[in-house]
Amino acid sequence: MIREIVKIDEELCNGCGQCVPNCHEGALQIIDGKARLVSELMCDGLGACIGHCPEGAITIEEREADAYDEVATISQMIKAGKATVFAHLKHLQDHGENGYLKEALGFIKANREAMPFEISEVHELLHSQKEAQPASGGCSTGGCPGSAPIAFDASGFKMAAPADEVPSALTQWPVQMHLINPAASYFHGVDLLVAADCAGFAYGNFHNDFIKGRKMVIACPKLDQVTDIYIRKLTSLIDDARVNTISVVIMEVPCCGGLSQMVKIATQQASRKVPVKEIVISIRGEVLSEEWI
């Protein structure tokens, strides 16, 4: 299978750390003064970190690869030293990847003489991590914080009376990024709304506040496949359809920031300049921030 993986040029990397908070899966860390990919398993290849590297040290490499091989991954990490290996082991434990963790520990035990650390240090590391983890909730129970189950109290919700029904503000179809045609005449010279899939469900007045007066496209940077097509379509909307402005509505969860990053990359690749506004919605449907980026 073809896999896209983040590649870091250590000669260019200055260890500034700007990429780390923009890796939505937590696969990057600054270790020994360099940005390192501590888990190929969790790297989705989206490249949200790329635009935040001031040195151009991060790229995406595409290569033919079998299904993820933990033994091959951990064997390569050994060369980077103890800190990188331990960060990887903690990463596997934090995301509940117990099968891969078992494979990694098996490799370490089988090659203990070649390890730059003692086996007892590994046991101490994992034992302390396990004790520190909460009983439930958060990333430690498995994966992205955007997937953590949360229940809300909606007792204050009031259904609008029939006379107050609000018609849809949508004026074009389709809206999903894979399906839209940037050359469609209705995109020419308009204000464009680029929205995360979940935003329209989280924000109660989405049609009136965001769709009205705009043409809309939607996408999910975490679940959609081949998102480089999205960047090409967004670039075409800027250069060929000559949209006036772009409003990006995303959720507060980390993975959603990838949608803003795709828009940023498209604006960098486009020959025209357009103003871009980012609106962040909380999972409770509140506007957390609204700013031009």
N, C-alpha and C positions, 0 to 999 in steps of 0.2 A: 504494500500500500504506500501511497505518497503521504508523507507527513511534513508539516511546516513547523519548524522549531526555531526559537530565538537563538541567534549566534552573537557572541560578544567578542569583540576584538580587544584583547587585554592591553595591547600596545596603545590603543587610542583611549581606553577607559581611564578616567582620572579619579574614579571612586566618589564622585559627587553625590550619588545616591538619588538623583532626581527620578530615575527610572523605577525605583523600588515601590513607592506608593501608587504608581500607575501600572503595575503588574497586577491585574485584577484577580489572579489566581494565587498570588503569593509565591510565585516560583522564583523570584529574584531576591537576592540579598547582597549586601555589601559585606564581604569577608576578606580579611587581610588586605584591605584597601582597594579591592576591585569588585565590580558588579559580577555576580556569578549566578548562573542558572542552577538552583539547588534541586530542582525536580523537573525533568523532562516530562514526566507523567502529567503534571498539572499545567504545563505550557500549552495553551490552545492555539498558538501561532497567530493570534489576532494582531499582535504588534502594537498594542496600546502604549507600550513603553517607548517605542522608537522615537516618536516626536518629542519626547521629554529628555532625550540624551543630547546635551549641547556639543558633544564631541563627535557625533555620528558613529559611535562605537557599536551600536546595536543594529543588526539586520535580521531578516528572516531567511533561513536557508530551507530549500525544499529538496528532499531526498527520498529515494526509494527505501523503505524500511518495513521490516516485519512488525507484527504486533509488539507493543512495548515490552522491552526486555530489561527487567530490573537488574539482573546480574551484570549485563553489559554496561548499564548506567552506573552502578556502584563501582565497578572496576575502573571506569574512567575517572570517577570522582576521587578515588584514592590518590591519584596523582596531584590533585589540588590541595591535599592535606586534611588534617583532622577537622578543622573548623567547617569545611565544606561538607565532609561526610556526616558530621554530627547534625548540621543544619538540615541535610537531606533526610536523615533518620527521623528527626523531630517532625519534619514536614509530612512524612508518611504517617507517623503516629497521629498527628493532629487532624489529618483528613480521613482517618479510619481505614487506610489502605493496609490492612493487616496481612493480607497475602503477600504483597510486595515487600512489606517490612520483614516478614519471615524469610523471604528469599534473600534479602540484603544481609540479614543477620547470619544466615547459613553460609553465605559467601565469606563474610568477615571471619567467622569461626574456622572455616576450612582453610583460610589463608592468614591466620592470625600472626604468623611470623613476619609477614610482609606488611602488616598494618602499622601506621605511625602512631599507634595508641594501644592501650591495653584493653582487653575484653571487659575487664571490670569497670572501666570508664563508660563503656557502652551501656552496661546494665544500670549503672548509676544514673546516666543520662535519661534513659527511658523510664526508669522507676520514678525519678523526680518529676518528669513530665506528666506521668499518669496521675500522680498525686495532686498535681497542680490543676488538672483539668476539671471543669465543672461537671456536675452530674448530668446536665442536659442543656441543650441550646447552644448557639454560637457555632463557630467553625470547627471546634474541637470534636463535635459530634458528626462531622463529615461534610466537607466541601464548602462551597461559596456561601458567605453570609446572606446572599440574596435568596438562598434556598431554605433558610432556617424557618421552621413553622412558627407562626405567631397568630394568636387569636385576638380579635378586636371586639370591643363593646360598641355595637351600633344602635344602642337603645335610643339615642337621640335623633336617629334618622326619621324624617317625615316624608311620606310619599306625596308628591305634588298632586293637587286636584286635577281632574281631567281637563278643565278649562285652562290649566297652566302648562299643558303638555308642550314641550319644546321640540320643534322639528329638527331634523338633522341638518347640520351646516355643511355636510360633505357635498362637494360639487364635481367630483370626478371619480372614476374607477378604471383600473384597480389602484390599490394603495400600497400593497406589499412591494418592497424594493426589488425582489426578484422578478416581479411581474410587470412593473411599470416600464413605459417606453419614454425615455427622456426627450425624444423627438416629437412627442404628442403636442399638438398645437395649444392645448390648454395649459401647458407648463410655461409657455413663452411670456416673459416679462412679468411674472407673478411673484408674490411673496410666498416662500416655500416653508412648510412645516415638516420637519424631520422628527418623528416621534418614536419613542420606544414602545414596543407592543403593549406593555403593561400600563403605560401612563394613562391611556384612555379609560381604563377601568378603575384606576386609583383616584383620579381627579374627577369629582362629580360634575363640574361645569365645563368639561373639556371642549365640547362643541362650541359653546358660546365664547369662551375665553381664548381658545387656541385655533380651532379649525376655521371659524368664521373669518372670511376675507382672505383665506390662504388655500393653496393646493397642498395636499398632504401625502407623505410617504411614511411607511412604518417599517421597522426592522428590530431584530433582537441580536445584539452583538455577541451574545453568549451561545445561543442555540442555532442561529442561522449558519449555513455552510457557505464557503467560497465568498467571503465578504469583500474580497478585492474587487468583485464585480460591482459592489455597492459604491466603492470609491470611484470607479470609472463612470458610473451613472451620475453620481453627484458632480463630478468634474464636468460632464457633458451638460448637466442642468445649469451649471455656472457659465460655461463658455458658449454653448450652443443655444440653449433655451434662454440664456441671459436673465436668470431670475434676479429679482431686485434685492431681496434679503432672505436670510435663512434663520429660522427659529428652531432650535433643537430642544425638545422636551424629553428629559430622561428621568429615571427614578434614582433615589438616593443610594441604592445598592452599588457596590464597587464595580461589578461587571458591566453595568449600564454605561459607565464612562467611556467604554469603547465606541459607542455611537458618536459621541462628541469628537473623539479622536479621529474617526473616519471622516467626519466633516472637515476637521482641521487639515488632514492630509489632502483631501480634495481641493480645499482652498489654496493650499500650497502648490499643488500641481496645476491648477487652473491658470489661464493667462489673464483672466479678469479678477478683480477684487470685489468681494461682496461683504457687507456687514453680517456678522453671525452673533445671534443671541442664544445663550444657554439658560434654560429654565430647569431647575431641579425640583422634583416632586417627592415628598416623603411617602412612605408606605401607608400612611394614614390620610393621604390625599391633600397635604398642605404644600404650598409653594415655599420651599426652603431658601431658594436664591434665584435671582434673575439678573444676568449681567451679560454685557457684550464681551466677546472673547476674540 
